[in-house]
Amino acid sequence: MRLGINSFLFVSPFTTESTRLFSTFKKWGFDTVEIPIEDPSHIDPAQVKAAADKLGLAIGSVCACMGPGRDFRGTPEEQQTAMTYCTAIIDQAVALGCPSVIGPVYSVVGKADAVEPAQQKVEWDLVVKNLKELAQYAEAKGVTICIEPLNRFETDFLNTCDRGLKLIRAVGSKAVKLHLDTFHMNIEEKNQAAAIRKAGKSLAHFHACGSDRGTPGGDHIAWKEIAKALKAVGYKGDVVIESFTTDVKVIARAAAIWRKIEPRRNDIAVKGLKFLRKTLR
């Protein structure tokens, strides 16, 4: 398992100039970096890849940022906007030498409301239809789409491992896998380790986050059981620290980070990495 860091902890949006962070990530000991691409125009993939290659740092994942207007269950215009965006970041993943596009690749984040069963089916069918099209594109490009369930406050569409597996089966593509996140699972799953075991070989990406979005290991999550479950299913993918702080104002607002989670932002990365190396080896 490679250990990675999501750049949202330090910058938003990530631009070509943000590659200045790479040397610090490498110095700390990360194997890989996860880059959220808020807008494809923000980066020159060739320059970003060159900067990572120079340091021997892998770009393991590109994070889909499903902001306003990008919604596979929304209006026809929103569906098309989402498709255009997602195909563009798949293209950029190829140029970055990155194997995976991860995140809530189904609907705009923050759309969370009580939806009647009939409308739920309509929205489910729309997402499945759009993901089948996107998956066909990803397959041709050699990129895996890793679908992430979010907690109930961020989406009403996909909250649990069970629901994620159902969506993957409905799409029916080898290019579509599951992405689990300990922060969301802490809210939605009865037992995180059991959910990982249920995901099995469908699990292709993993976010290691503290229960309060802080440092992995400095919280109440049953990390030893999670580590055992990951090993039991033969998980060989990336384990990425994804956290947000009040230092990055735009993301802090989007993720409802209203207070300082840790005394020092760097500790989330440095102490979190040390803990995960010890726990997962």
Rosetta blueprint (number, residue, H / E / L):
1 M L
2 R E
3 L E
4 G E
5 I E
6 N E
7 S H
8 F H
9 L H
10 F L
11 V L
12 S L
13 P L
14 F L
15 T L
16 T H
17 E H
18 S H
19 T H
20 R H
21 L H
22 F H
23 S H
24 T H
25 F H
26 K H
27 K H
28 W H
29 G L
30 F L
31 D L
32 T E
33 V E
34 E E
35 I E
36 P E
37 I E
38 E L
39 D L
40 P H
41 S H
42 H H
43 I L
44 D L
45 P H
46 A H
47 Q H
48 V H
49 K H
50 A H
51 A H
52 A H
53 D H
54 K H
55 L H
56 G L
57 L L
58 A E
59 I E
60 G E
61 S E
62 V E
63 C E
64 A E
65 C L
66 M L
67 G L
68 P L
69 G L
70 R L
71 D L
72 F L
73 R L
74 G L
75 T L
76 P H
77 E H
78 E H
79 Q H
80 Q H
81 T H
82 A H
83 M H
84 T H
85 Y H
86 C H
87 T H
88 A H
89 I H
90 I H
91 D H
92 Q H
93 A H
94 V H
95 A H
96 L H
97 G L
98 C L
99 P L
100 S E
101 V E
102 I E
103 G E
104 P L
105 V L
106 Y L
107 S L
108 V L
109 V L
110 G L
111 K E
112 A L
113 D L
114 A L
115 V L
116 E L
117 P H
118 A H
119 Q H
120 Q H
121 K H
122 V H
123 E H
124 W H
125 D H
126 L H
127 V H
128 V H
129 K H
130 N H
131 L H
132 K H
133 E H
134 L H
135 A H
136 Q H
137 Y H
138 A H
139 E H
140 A H
141 K H
142 G L
143 V L
144 T E
145 I E
146 C E
147 I E
148 E L
149 P L
150 L L
151 N L
152 R L
153 F L
154 E L
155 T E
156 D L
157 F L
158 L L
159 N L
160 T L
161 C H
162 D H
163 R H
164 G H
165 L H
166 K H
167 L H
168 I H
169 R H
170 A H
171 V H
172 G L
173 S L
174 K L
175 A L
176 V E
177 K E
178 L E
179 H E
180 L E
181 D E
182 T H
183 F H
184 H H
185 M H
186 N H
187 I H
188 E H
189 E L
190 K L
191 N L
192 Q H
193 A H
194 A H
195 A H
196 I H
197 R H
198 K H
199 A H
200 G H
201 K H
202 S H
203 L E
204 A E
205 H E
206 F E
207 H E
208 A L
209 C L
210 G L
211 S L
212 D L
213 R L
214 G L
215 T L
216 P L
217 G L
218 G L
219 D L
220 H L
221 I L
222 A L
223 W H
224 K H
225 E H
226 I H
227 A H
228 K H
229 A H
230 L H
231 K H
232 A H
233 V L
234 G L
235 Y L
236 K L
237 G L
238 D E
239 V E
240 V E
241 I E
242 E L
243 S L
244 F L
245 T L
246 T L
247 D L
248 V L
249 K H
250 V H
251 I H
252 A H
253 R H
254 A H
255 A L
256 A L
257 I L
258 W L
259 R L
260 K L
261 I L
262 E L
263 P L
264 R L
265 R H
266 N H
267 D H
268 I H
269 A H
270 V H
271 K H
272 G H
273 L H
274 K H
275 F H
276 L H
277 R H
278 K H
279 T H
280 L H
281 R L
